[in-house]
Amino acid sequence: MSELPDPLAWLDSASEHRRAAGLHRVLSPRQPNDGIIDLASNDYLGLSRHPEVIAGAKRSLDLWGPGSTGSRLVTGTTAEHLQLEEELADFTGAPSALVFSSGYMANIAAVTALSNKDTLIVSDSASHASLVDACRLSRGRIAVVEHCNLSAVRAALEGRDEEHALVVTDSVFSADGDLAPLRGLHAVCREMDAVLIVDEAHGIGVRGEGGQGLVHESGLAGEPDIVITMTLSKALGSQGGAVVADDRIREHLINTARTFIFDTGLSPAAVGAARAALRVLKREPERAQAVLDHAAVLAEAADVAGKPESAVVSVVLGDAATAVAAAQRCLEEGVRTGCFRPPSVPPGTSRLRLTARADLTENELAAVTQVLRRIAGDAE
Ligand code: PMP
């Protein structure tokens, strides 16, 4: 009997290619209290293990159980979901907010629900993958423009035939930690009759007074033509996402956004955790500045030029194998770093991605400095 053909045989050659290029990825589970210093997570404010945040999650868990039991339009909205939405709007200075099961879903909702076949979507070339996917899922025409280039955004908008236009960007770019020129982008959008969608995943909790985000810091909070998307899974130490905008947009998303309508509502425990995290951050706004201060210490230790503008410090090393080896070396020395390789970053720019946390202690910063200096010295 002849062997059946394997319709997925191509996966083996894809895997071989990945391995040969140093791009093969494996999962390395964390152990609780492993004593390793974390410079890899997005737990920027150190709230994911904060007792009040855990208590907030437990309270909601006890009240509602782990799952929300349905989509937001059916049974998946608890009173706490609505309270969280009000608190997020209040925190960011916008009229209203709508919570999703992740930041990814929030981005897909915002871009797809606010566009149609007659929309031009202008996206920064470094926009996060979730914004890229959101653009692809939309029916609009997509123009990818050079990173942080205002003239390119203007030129794309000027040349459009479409009636509507969206400009989408991260506020803090996830790989390099640099900032989008939000005031300039907003002015161009105003002039060219476009809506600006800003993903504040890495801005909330870090930029702006008390971590209110880069939109707030840029004096643009509450502007009617700006839509903020965010995640609850980074600075707020929970899970979930939100679109923060005005009431008209919120109502439109509730009624049309597929990732709102057809997705199960966010877990109540995640809602409780996020609410508690916001309370802690409001009470301790200095946590936001501590992230930037600690990022500066990391940048100096890793010999990265310039003052970090966010929690992210990127140590660009070149090829993927070098970055993997450096990350492994850090781990052996008790420091967990992020290792970014293509497709997360362009080829030849593989890197250690260090993330600062507000709760890094003096001792931890000193230990990390030693490790980073040793590794930088060995590389020379
Ligand atoms: N936007 C950006 C810029 C991100 O970095 C991420 C998470 N990596 C997301 C959106 C997605 O958020 P979530 O993890 O909540 O889906």
Residues whose N, C-alpha, C, O or C-beta is under 5 A from the ligand:
A	BS01	PMP	S102 G103 Y104 H128 S130 D170 S174 D199 A201 T231 S233 G240 G241
